C-alpha cells in the first residue's frame, strides 16, 4: 500500500462516474465535478496513493445508478469494474476485504454502540461506516483523506499524525 489512502465517498464516486443528477457535489466554494476529481485522482495515483471503495459508497452509488435517467447498464458496468479491481487489490485500489474486519461481530458492535450519538449530528449510518473505514486505515499508520462533497463527513477525517523529526547522528 502507498503512503496516502483516499477514501471515496458516494458523492465523489457519483461525480467521477458522471451519474446523471449526481454529477456535482459540495457546497459553494468547494464544488466537485468529474474534471476536478479526475485531475486530483490522477495526480494522487501518480504519487502512489491508494483508493478505497467503502461498502457504503458501493451500495449507495449502485442505488443512484439503478435509479438514474442515464445509461444504467454502462454506469453499472463501470462501477462493477472498479469493484472487481478492488476485490483483487489491483492498483490503485486497496483490497476490498481489507475492510472486512469492520463487518465482523466486533466491528458491527462498535457501529451499534457509536452510531446513535453520531446520528444526533446527522451523520448517516453509511457515513459512519465510511468514518470507520478511514479510522481503520489511519490506525495502520497511513495518512487518510476522505474525498467527499459532504462537509459533515469531511469533519470526521482522521487527523494526520505529525511527522517526528529524526535526530542527526
C-alpha positions, 0 to 999 in steps of 0.5 A: 500500500502507498503512503496516502489512502483516499477514501471515496465517498458516494458523492465523489464516486457519483461525480467521477462516474458522471451519474446523471443528477449526481454529477456535482457535489459540495457546497459553494466554494468547494464544488466537485465535478468529474474534471476536478476529481479526475485531475486530483485522482490522477495526480494522487495515483501518480504519487502512489496513493491508494483508493478505497471503495467503502461498502457504503459508497458501493451500495449507495452509488449502485442505488443512484445508478439503478435509479438514474435517467442515464445509461444504467447498464454502462454506469453499472458496468463501470462501477462493477469494474472498479469493484472487481479491481478492488476485490483483487487489490489491483492498483490503485485500489486497496483490497476490498476485504481489507475492510472486512474486519469492520463487518465482523461481530466486533466491528458491527458492535462498535457501529451499534454502540457509536452510531446513535450519538453520531446520528444526533449530528446527522451523520448517516449510518453509511457515513459512519461506516465510511468514518470507520473505514478511514479510522481503520486505515489511519490506525495502520499508520497511513495518512487518510483523506476522505474525498467527499462533497459532504462537509459533515463527513469531511469533519470526521477525517482522521487527523494526520499524525505529525511527522517526528523529526529524526535526530542527526547522528 
